[in-house]
Amino acid sequence: MATTPGDSSTSKFLTVAEVAAMMRVSKMTVYRLVHNGELPAVRVGRSFRVLEKDVDEYLRKSFYSAG
């Protein structure tokens, strides 16, 4: 079975609470990132799920050199 770039069968989905713990921020901050389109998410019922690779990518892009 070949894996295509859009295939998420090997990716891990995280809850907002898991993302918040991973990033060491509040759940409200994660919701803001999702609603602003800065962090891609999938809506499942009334909750959101975020791919772990998208969290890693967001954090990688957020690094900056301080001084």
N, CA, C and O atoms as CSV, one atom per row, in Angstrom:
chain,resi,resn,atom,element,x,y,z
A,1,MET,N,N,0.833,-1.186,0.000
A,1,MET,CA,C,0.000,0.000,0.000
A,1,MET,C,C,0.875,1.246,0.000
A,1,MET,O,O,1.700,1.430,0.895
A,2,ALA,N,N,0.700,2.088,-0.986
A,2,ALA,CA,C,1.499,3.304,-1.103
A,2,ALA,C,C,0.884,4.427,-0.282
A,2,ALA,O,O,-0.337,4.520,-0.156
A,3,THR,N,N,1.732,5.272,0.272
A,3,THR,CA,C,1.272,6.403,1.059
A,3,THR,C,C,1.369,7.664,0.223
A,3,THR,O,O,2.434,7.977,-0.310
A,4,THR,N,N,0.271,8.387,0.105
A,4,THR,CA,C,0.255,9.625,-0.660
A,4,THR,C,C,0.473,10.796,0.291
A,4,THR,O,O,0.248,10.657,1.493
A,5,PRO,N,N,0.908,11.952,-0.224
A,5,PRO,CA,C,1.174,13.089,0.656
A,5,PRO,C,C,-0.024,13.508,1.514
A,5,PRO,O,O,0.168,13.963,2.642
A,6,GLY,N,N,-1.247,13.367,1.012
A,6,GLY,CA,C,-2.425,13.755,1.766
A,6,GLY,C,C,-2.947,12.671,2.694
A,6,GLY,O,O,-3.925,12.884,3.411
A,7,ASP,N,N,-2.305,11.516,2.686
A,7,ASP,CA,C,-2.757,10.388,3.497
A,7,ASP,C,C,-2.355,10.590,4.945
A,7,ASP,O,O,-1.172,10.750,5.247
A,8,SER,N,N,-3.337,10.583,5.848
A,8,SER,CA,C,-3.043,10.809,7.261
A,8,SER,C,C,-3.167,9.527,8.071
A,8,SER,O,O,-3.310,9.582,9.292
A,9,SER,N,N,-3.114,8.375,7.414
A,9,SER,CA,C,-3.298,7.107,8.123
A,9,SER,C,C,-2.158,6.821,9.093
A,9,SER,O,O,-2.350,6.081,10.058
A,10,THR,N,N,-0.978,7.387,8.863
A,10,THR,CA,C,0.145,7.156,9.765
A,10,THR,C,C,0.358,8.327,10.719
A,10,THR,O,O,1.230,8.274,11.586
A,11,SER,N,N,-0.432,9.377,10.560
A,11,SER,CA,C,-0.310,10.553,11.415
A,11,SER,C,C,-1.139,10.384,12.676
A,11,SER,O,O,-2.135,9.662,12.693
A,12,LYS,N,N,-0.709,11.065,13.730
A,12,LYS,CA,C,-1.408,10.989,15.008
A,12,LYS,C,C,-2.195,12.279,15.229
A,12,LYS,O,O,-1.648,13.378,15.135
A,13,PHE,N,N,-3.481,12.128,15.522
A,13,PHE,CA,C,-4.314,13.275,15.835
A,13,PHE,C,C,-4.266,13.550,17.330
A,13,PHE,O,O,-4.310,12.627,18.143
A,14,LEU,N,N,-4.175,14.831,17.686
A,14,LEU,CA,C,-4.117,15.252,19.084
A,14,LEU,C,C,-5.328,16.107,19.414
A,14,LEU,O,O,-5.849,16.813,18.551
A,15,THR,N,N,-5.775,16.045,20.658
A,15,THR,CA,C,-6.841,16.924,21.122
A,15,THR,C,C,-6.259,18.301,21.409
A,15,THR,O,O,-5.041,18.477,21.463
A,16,VAL,N,N,-7.139,19.266,21.590
A,16,VAL,CA,C,-6.696,20.622,21.926
A,16,VAL,C,C,-5.925,20.609,23.245
A,16,VAL,O,O,-4.916,21.300,23.385
A,17,ALA,N,N,-6.399,19.828,24.201
A,17,ALA,CA,C,-5.710,19.745,25.497
A,17,ALA,C,C,-4.308,19.156,25.339
A,17,ALA,O,O,-3.367,19.614,25.987
A,18,GLU,N,N,-4.164,18.151,24.488
A,18,GLU,CA,C,-2.850,17.545,24.256
A,18,GLU,C,C,-1.912,18.526,23.566
A,18,GLU,O,O,-0.729,18.602,23.896
A,19,VAL,N,N,-2.447,19.279,22.604
A,19,VAL,CA,C,-1.633,20.289,21.914
A,19,VAL,C,C,-1.197,21.369,22.904
A,19,VAL,O,O,-0.042,21.794,22.895
A,20,ALA,N,N,-2.123,21.808,23.754
A,20,ALA,CA,C,-1.796,22.839,24.746
A,20,ALA,C,C,-0.694,22.354,25.688
A,20,ALA,O,O,0.225,23.108,26.007
A,21,ALA,N,N,-0.783,21.107,26.130
A,21,ALA,CA,C,0.244,20.558,27.019
A,21,ALA,C,C,1.583,20.455,26.291
A,21,ALA,O,O,2.633,20.746,26.863
A,22,MET,N,N,1.536,20.043,25.040
A,22,MET,CA,C,2.751,19.882,24.236
A,22,MET,C,C,3.459,21.225,24.020
A,22,MET,O,O,4.686,21.309,24.067
A,23,MET,N,N,2.656,22.275,23.781
A,23,MET,CA,C,3.203,23.601,23.509
A,23,MET,C,C,3.400,24.419,24.781
A,23,MET,O,O,3.994,25.496,24.741
A,24,ARG,N,N,2.900,23.909,25.917
A,24,ARG,CA,C,2.962,24.611,27.196
A,24,ARG,C,C,2.252,25.965,27.133
A,24,ARG,O,O,2.777,26.987,27.576
A,25,VAL,N,N,1.041,25.938,26.566
A,25,VAL,CA,C,0.181,27.115,26.506
A,25,VAL,C,C,-1.211,26.704,26.975
A,25,VAL,O,O,-1.453,25.527,27.241
A,26,SER,N,N,-2.120,27.659,27.077
A,26,SER,CA,C,-3.483,27.338,27.484
A,26,SER,C,C,-4.279,26.780,26.305
A,26,SER,O,O,-3.903,26.948,25.145
A,27,LYS,N,N,-5.381,26.115,26.629
A,27,LYS,CA,C,-6.258,25.601,25.568
A,27,LYS,C,C,-6.827,26.760,24.749
A,27,LYS,O,O,-7.024,26.628,23.541
A,28,MET,N,N,-7.089,27.892,25.400
A,28,MET,CA,C,-7.622,29.052,24.683
A,28,MET,C,C,-6.642,29.531,23.614
A,28,MET,O,O,-7.061,29.942,22.532
A,29,THR,N,N,-5.352,29.482,23.903
A,29,THR,CA,C,-4.338,29.867,22.913
A,29,THR,C,C,-4.396,28.946,21.702
A,29,THR,O,O,-4.294,29.407,20.565
A,30,VAL,N,N,-4.561,27.647,21.940
A,30,VAL,CA,C,-4.658,26.680,20.839
A,30,VAL,C,C,-5.915,26.969,20.018
A,30,VAL,O,O,-5.860,26.969,18.788
A,31,TYR,N,N,-7.042,27.215,20.680
A,31,TYR,CA,C,-8.276,27.553,19.957
A,31,TYR,C,C,-8.089,28.803,19.105
A,31,TYR,O,O,-8.575,28.859,17.976
A,32,ARG,N,N,-7.388,29.808,19.635
A,32,ARG,CA,C,-7.123,31.024,18.859
A,32,ARG,C,C,-6.301,30.705,17.615
A,32,ARG,O,O,-6.605,31.192,16.526
A,33,LEU,N,N,-5.257,29.886,17.775
A,33,LEU,CA,C,-4.420,29.510,16.634
A,33,LEU,C,C,-5.236,28.779,15.565
A,33,LEU,O,O,-5.057,29.008,14.369
A,34,VAL,N,N,-6.127,27.904,16.008
A,34,VAL,CA,C,-6.976,27.155,15.073
A,34,VAL,C,C,-7.943,28.101,14.360
A,34,VAL,O,O,-8.061,28.063,13.135
A,35,HIS,N,N,-8.630,28.944,15.120
A,35,HIS,CA,C,-9.620,29.842,14.522
A,35,HIS,C,C,-8.998,30.896,13.618
A,35,HIS,O,O,-9.636,31.350,12.668
A,36,ASN,N,N,-7.758,31.292,13.900
A,36,ASN,CA,C,-7.057,32.265,13.051
A,36,ASN,C,C,-6.431,31.620,11.827
A,36,ASN,O,O,-5.906,32.316,10.957
A,37,GLY,N,N,-6.481,30.295,11.750
A,37,GLY,CA,C,-5.920,29.595,10.599
A,37,GLY,C,C,-4.419,29.380,10.681
A,37,GLY,O,O,-3.806,28.944,9.707
A,38,GLU,N,N,-3.817,29.677,11.823
A,38,GLU,CA,C,-2.377,29.500,11.979
A,38,GLU,C,C,-2.008,28.042,12.234
A,38,GLU,O,O,-0.889,27.620,11.946
A,39,LEU,N,N,-2.958,27.271,12.778
A,39,LEU,CA,C,-2.737,25.867,13.084
A,39,LEU,C,C,-3.880,25.066,12.466
A,39,LEU,O,O,-5.021,25.171,12.914
A,40,PRO,N,N,-3.581,24.261,11.434
A,40,PRO,CA,C,-4.648,23.478,10.783
A,40,PRO,C,C,-5.267,22.469,11.749
A,40,PRO,O,O,-4.575,21.861,12.565
A,41,ALA,N,N,-6.580,22.307,11.638
A,41,ALA,CA,C,-7.283,21.367,12.508
A,41,ALA,C,C,-8.477,20.774,11.767
A,41,ALA,O,O,-8.956,21.321,10.773
A,42,VAL,N,N,-8.937,19.644,12.281
A,42,VAL,CA,C,-10.109,18.964,11.738
A,42,VAL,C,C,-11.184,19.022,12.810
A,42,VAL,O,O,-10.917,18.771,13.985
A,43,ARG,N,N,-12.393,19.353,12.399
A,43,ARG,CA,C,-13.491,19.395,13.366
A,43,ARG,C,C,-14.123,18.010,13.437
A,43,ARG,O,O,-14.499,17.433,12.416
A,44,VAL,N,N,-14.234,17.484,14.654
A,44,VAL,CA,C,-14.862,16.186,14.898
A,44,VAL,C,C,-15.987,16.441,15.891
A,44,VAL,O,O,-15.749,16.616,17.086
A,45,GLY,N,N,-17.208,16.459,15.385
A,45,GLY,CA,C,-18.325,16.813,16.256
A,45,GLY,C,C,-18.178,18.249,16.713
A,45,GLY,O,O,-18.121,19.171,15.899
A,46,ARG,N,N,-18.116,18.430,18.025
A,46,ARG,CA,C,-17.962,19.781,18.570
A,46,ARG,C,C,-16.528,20.083,18.991
A,46,ARG,O,O,-16.261,21.146,19.550
A,47,SER,N,N,-15.612,19.168,18.731
A,47,SER,CA,C,-14.221,19.375,19.139
A,47,SER,C,C,-13.296,19.401,17.929
A,47,SER,O,O,-13.706,19.099,16.808
A,48,PHE,N,N,-12.063,19.762,18.171
A,48,PHE,CA,C,-11.054,19.834,17.118
A,48,PHE,C,C,-9.980,18.790,17.355
A,48,PHE,O,O,-9.704,18.410,18.493
A,49,ARG,N,N,-9.377,18.331,16.267
A,49,ARG,CA,C,-8.215,17.447,16.326
A,49,ARG,C,C,-7.144,18.058,15.437
A,49,ARG,O,O,-7.425,18.563,14.350
A,50,VAL,N,N,-5.911,17.999,15.924
A,50,VAL,CA,C,-4.782,18.601,15.217
A,50,VAL,C,C,-3.749,17.512,14.956
A,50,VAL,O,O,-3.424,16.729,15.848
A,51,LEU,N,N,-3.237,17.467,13.732
A,51,LEU,CA,C,-2.198,16.496,13.423
A,51,LEU,C,C,-0.912,16.858,14.152
A,51,LEU,O,O,-0.518,18.024,14.196
A,52,GLU,N,N,-0.265,15.855,14.720
A,52,GLU,CA,C,0.976,16.076,15.461
A,52,GLU,C,C,2.029,16.736,14.577
A,52,GLU,O,O,2.776,17.598,15.041
A,53,LYS,N,N,2.094,16.341,13.317
A,53,LYS,CA,C,3.087,16.920,12.406
A,53,LYS,C,C,2.816,18.401,12.155
A,53,LYS,O,O,3.751,19.166,11.916
A,54,ASP,N,N,1.546,18.817,12.208
A,54,ASP,CA,C,1.214,20.236,12.042
A,54,ASP,C,C,1.652,21.056,13.254
A,54,ASP,O,O,2.068,22.205,13.109
A,55,VAL,N,N,1.561,20.475,14.440
A,55,VAL,CA,C,2.045,21.150,15.649
A,55,VAL,C,C,3.564,21.305,15.565
A,55,VAL,O,O,4.102,22.375,15.848
A,56,ASP,N,N,4.248,20.229,15.175
A,56,ASP,CA,C,5.704,20.279,15.033
A,56,ASP,C,C,6.120,21.335,14.013
A,56,ASP,O,O,7.076,22.078,14.234
A,57,GLU,N,N,5.395,21.398,12.892
A,57,GLU,CA,C,5.696,22.368,11.844
A,57,GLU,C,C,5.454,23.795,12.334
A,57,GLU,O,O,6.258,24.686,12.059
A,58,TYR,N,N,4.364,24.019,13.049
A,58,TYR,CA,C,4.077,25.346,13.596
A,58,TYR,C,C,5.189,25.793,14.540
A,58,TYR,O,O,5.659,26.928,14.462
A,59,LEU,N,N,5.604,24.898,15.427
A,59,LEU,CA,C,6.660,25.239,16.376
A,59,LEU,C,C,7.983,25.489,15.658
A,59,LEU,O,O,8.725,26.398,16.030
A,60,ARG,N,N,8.282,24.697,14.638
A,60,ARG,CA,C,9.512,24.889,13.873
A,60,ARG,C,C,9.532,26.254,13.211
A,60,ARG,O,O,10.561,26.929,13.216
A,61,LYS,N,N,8.402,26.670,12.637
A,61,LYS,CA,C,8.321,27.958,11.972
A,61,LYS,C,C,8.357,29.125,12.957
A,61,LYS,O,O,8.716,30.242,12.586
A,62,SER,N,N,7.989,28.869,14.203
A,62,SER,CA,C,7.891,29.929,15.197
A,62,SER,C,C,9.210,30.298,15.848
A,62,SER,O,O,9.297,31.316,16.535
A,63,PHE,N,N,10.241,29.481,15.642
A,63,PHE,CA,C,11.545,29.784,16.236
A,63,PHE,C,C,12.118,31.057,15.640
A,63,PHE,O,O,11.996,31.314,14.442
A,64,TYR,N,N,12.741,31.843,16.495
A,64,TYR,CA,C,13.447,33.025,16.010
A,64,TYR,C,C,14.695,33.224,16.857
A,64,TYR,O,O,14.777,32.750,17.990
A,65,SER,N,N,15.647,33.920,16.298
A,65,SER,CA,C,16.908,34.144,16.982
A,65,SER,C,C,16.800,35.401,17.843
A,65,SER,O,O,16.494,36.483,17.341
A,66,ALA,N,N,17.053,35.250,19.136
A,66,ALA,CA,C,16.916,36.382,20.058
A,66,ALA,C,C,18.302,36.927,20.411
A,66,ALA,O,O,18.946,36.466,21.353
A,67,GLY,N,N,18.728,37.885,19.658
A,67,GLY,CA,C,19.950,38.586,19.979
A,67,GLY,C,C,21.133,37.939,19.450
A,67,GLY,O,O,22.245,38.429,19.648
